[in-house]
Amino acid sequence: FGTIATPFAATQASMIFLLGARALVGASESVAIPTVQRLLSNWIPPEKKSLAVAFVYAGFQTGTILAYSISPFLIDQFDNWRVLFFAYGGAGLLFLVPWLLLAQDRPSTGVAIEKLEEKEETSGDLEGAFADAKGVLTSAPWKEFVASKGVWAMFLAHAANNWGLYNNLSWTPTFYSEQYGLNVKESAILLVVPSIAGAIGGLSAGTLADKVIQNLEEKSDEAITNVRKIFQGTALFGPSLCLGILANNMPENPAIAQALLAVAVGLQSFNAAGYGAANQEKAGEKWTGLLYGITSLPSVMVGTFAVYLTGRILDATDQNWNIVFGLNSAVYFLGAAAFV
């Protein structure tokens, strides 16, 4: 509803209405990943979690691919940017229908999920759901969360990921426009390829990580953590290297820049087998949604600040993208170092 309301809010005299509509979108979307984390912990056995998380993240990449592919043609066809908000908001409402009809917190009686023990039934009504949520918040081991090195590692990796992700989504079209003089339609294919690489990279990493964990001679916490470190290190050190190359030698050919950004996004998607899956292993079923929310909230703030800071840097440096990519590279590197 917030997406559909955005064009109407934009016509109002006060900016408050537009900010309110976008805040509604952000608040609504914020529950998605913590909820999915909890659902995956209920439905998926431990040795298959990496691919399950990667599959969910691939859905985000698929949405980005469709948006970048369809948006220029919708604007050309209707000659009106508002149609994008109506189309994507309407699509969200359509996807809501099967979700409400089919989604379940956990497998129903008679549904066999490998190595998944039968769980205690929870309240199905709204009042019961709020009571369950309150119980989780009041009984959560907050001191242990704050003191945990693992939680801090996941937060820092998550924050570094969001720094790059938000900048990529917000500023890449502007980068192609200012650096190479490409309009929205001309840059559409350049924007789509990195997302395709991201979907492929995430699914490949999830599959490989699960295979590695399944073949471990000793499936100890330390051994599994080392697997997560390898994949999360790849997810942040890799993009750091790619953006570092861009920062030091901006290519004249946009296709080369696209290739570097595609490799960066493809490797960044390895985080599905890093902190994305580690969250469930460290928190367990009861706390997995809460723990993801704890690391996600400040990480979202970091990503949002990154978008703002990038704009300020570009204004202050006469659109110097070398500085932007260099800073992003450094943040990726620090996040990787903190996790591993």
Secondary structure as UniProt FT lines:
FT   HELIX           2..10
FT   HELIX           15..29
FT   TURN            30..31
FT   HELIX           32..43
FT   HELIX           46..48
FT   HELIX           49..78
FT   HELIX           82..102
FT   TURN            109..110
FT   TURN            114..115
FT   HELIX           126..139
FT   HELIX           142..147
FT   HELIX           149..180
FT   HELIX           184..214
FT   HELIX           221..248
FT   HELIX           254..268
FT   HELIX           269..273
FT   HELIX           275..316
FT   TURN            317..318
FT   HELIX           321..339
//
